[in-house]
Structure formats: structure tokens, C-alpha cells
Amino acid sequence: MDEYKLYPAGDCAINVTFSNRVDPQINRSIQQLQENLRSMQQTGITGFVPAFRTLTVFYDPILVTFEQLKRVIHQASLKASTLQTQAIRIVHIPVCYGKDFGPDLKNVANHAKLTPREVVKRH
């Protein structure tokens, strides 16, 4: 599993923060960590909020302490991966620009100090 750091998030949550980059492997590590924690059925964990490079773990501080939860997260990070990898599906979404389809294209271009063609190319 990728390297991570733990940060308190108020008095009843902990953020498990991975490297500051967009990386599908980090996201898979977050999914795996959440699944491992869920399967451990740790008393006191009340919920999860996964994001692309973080996992926020909510807990009841009366039932589990911050230090105890840090150890549980470490144990969960050591468990082998059991996630099933899914086939990647690429979806192409058709887009139309200008006239009736994008009457604000010129405004967007002016705001971004680009030509309308450059806005379309970057989009």
C-alpha cells in the first residue's frame, strides 16, 4: 500500500492522507484501506468518506481513542489486497460549442484571455 500520513480532523475523525498527486494507484489504496477497515468491524468507527487521495475515518471517541484508531489503520494498511479490479470503461461524451449550443463561448474565451478555438481545444 502507498505511504500515508494521519491527521486529526476535529475530535471525531482522522484523515488518512496519501501523496499529493493524481494517481489511480493511490485511489485503489484508499478503496482497499476502507474495505480492510470495514471488514475488521472495529468498534467505534462510524463512517468513511473516501476522496481521490484521502480517506476520512469518522469515529466515536468514547468507544475508540485517536491513538487506538491510528494503530487499527496501520494494521488495516498491512492486510493484503482483496479488491477486484474492474475493467476500465472509457466513455466519450459528444460536445458542441458556439451559437445555440454555447452562447457564452466568447465570454469564456475573453475571461480566460484565449481565443474561442483555444477554449475548445483545452476543454
ChimeraX attribute file (.defattr): number of C-alpha atoms within 10 A of each C-alpha:
attribute: neighborCount
match mode: 1-to-1
recipient: residues
	/A:1	15
	/A:2	12
	/A:3	11
	/A:4	18
	/A:5	10
	/A:6	16
	/A:7	14
	/A:8	14
	/A:9	13
	/A:10	9
	/A:11	12
	/A:12	18
	/A:13	21
	/A:14	21
	/A:15	20
	/A:16	22
	/A:17	19
	/A:18	19
	/A:19	13
	/A:20	10
	/A:21	9
	/A:22	10
	/A:23	11
	/A:24	11
	/A:25	13
	/A:26	22
	/A:27	19
	/A:28	18
	/A:29	23
	/A:30	26
	/A:31	18
	/A:32	21
	/A:33	26
	/A:34	22
	/A:35	15
	/A:36	21
	/A:37	20
	/A:38	15
	/A:39	10
	/A:40	12
	/A:41	9
	/A:42	14
	/A:43	11
	/A:44	16
	/A:45	19
	/A:46	13
	/A:47	14
	/A:48	17
	/A:49	11
	/A:50	17
	/A:51	12
	/A:52	19
	/A:53	21
	/A:54	22
	/A:55	22
	/A:56	21
	/A:57	22
	/A:58	20
	/A:59	22
	/A:60	16
	/A:61	15
	/A:62	8
	/A:63	11
	/A:64	15
	/A:65	14
	/A:66	17
	/A:67	8
	/A:68	12
	/A:69	21
	/A:70	16
	/A:71	11
	/A:72	14
	/A:73	18
	/A:74	15
	/A:75	14
	/A:76	19
	/A:77	21
	/A:78	11
	/A:79	13
	/A:80	11
	/A:81	15
	/A:82	9
	/A:83	13
	/A:84	7
	/A:85	7
	/A:86	6
	/A:87	6
	/A:88	6
	/A:89	6
	/A:90	6
	/A:91	6
	/A:92	6
	/A:93	5
	/A:94	5
	/A:95	9
	/A:96	9
	/A:97	14
	/A:98	12
	/A:99	10
	/A:100	8
	/A:101	10
	/A:102	12
	/A:103	11
	/A:104	14
	/A:105	18
	/A:106	17
	/A:107	12
	/A:108	15
	/A:109	16
	/A:110	13
	/A:111	9
	/A:112	12
	/A:113	11
	/A:114	14
	/A:115	14
	/A:116	18
	/A:117	13
	/A:118	12
	/A:119	17
	/A:120	15
	/A:121	8
	/A:122	6
	/A:123	7
